[in-house]
Amino acid sequence: MTEKKSAGYLGKALLIEIRPIPMAMAILAALFGAVLGYAYGVKFSTLVIHVANVAVILYTSHLVDTYNDLNRTEYQRGYRRRWLLDSHDPSRVVTLNPRHYLYAMACTYPVALILTAILMNETGSTYGLLALTGLVLSAAYGCGLDRVLVLGDIAWEAGVILAFVGGFYVITQTITPQIIVMVILLMPILFGAKILDAEPDIDVDREATPRKNSIPVKLGLKNSHRLAYGAIIFPVIILFFLVPAINPTLIWPLLIALLLVIASYRYPAEKGVYFVAAGIMLFMCWSILAIALA
């Protein structure tokens, strides 16, 4: 009976950390980066391996984060569920044994390293730098990085950006100034979304030992809310002047995304973050299809 229960608990730990919306954003970012390099020609097998690696690394970061939060008993204090289609319900997470997350990590880290080695062989050592940075972030986030002001708030965004740059790199084997500009604009947009994602947990983060110095904890809800929307809206406005050079139709998803963001400002963060996420994902999906089919 013990072995059956253990296997069942491990299965739950594996499934419960699949967070569809955050993972979808990272995968879409990888594909978005790839289509921006579309003119160079696409080696689809390499792109598929990169997308798989992105999913494995982000999934591993979820395992690390939850493992540490369970050990610190932070889930027991009332983390709130907010992502639609998300099995990561805190009331279910607290029923799991932390050691099963270690078992899962013992599987996912080697897989990520193998996929990284394959792509380094195919595309060059720069890919290894991108992927290993993502792995270090995944390991560090739940081990204290989430307690560091600003650094804890940009780890997920950095992972998405690495997925984006990696997608471009596996297609082109280079990193261009245009991609750097896009990174500079995408980073604050994702940063704003992450602040909104952290706002519902402000009470638990304040009581954590040591305290999580998230932006909402440090600035308070009103100021962090303003910062989040400012960080999102200004880069989106700049993108209006840049995306026509990529594909003229990208103006429309960008306009819809901006309207969704503005409309969500008065909503509580746990609702507003859906509008922001929808806008980001709409823009990336439209971009992928428009550029690939052009």
Secondary structure, DSSP 8 states (H G I E B T S, - for coil): -HHHHHHHHHHHHHHHT--HHHHHHHHHHHHHHHHHTGGG---HHHHHHHHHHHHHHHHHHHHHHHHHHHHTT-GGGT-----TT----HHHHTTS-THHHHHHHHHHHHHHHHHHHHHHHHH-HHHHHHHHHHHHHHHHHTTTGGGSTTHHHHHHHHHHHHHHHHHHHHHHSS--HHHHHHHHHHHHHHHHHHHHHHGGGHHHHHHSSS----HHHHH-HHHHHHHHHHHHHHHHHHHHHHHHHH-GGGHHHHHHHHHHHHHTTTS-HHHHHHHHHHHHHHHHHHHHHHHHH-
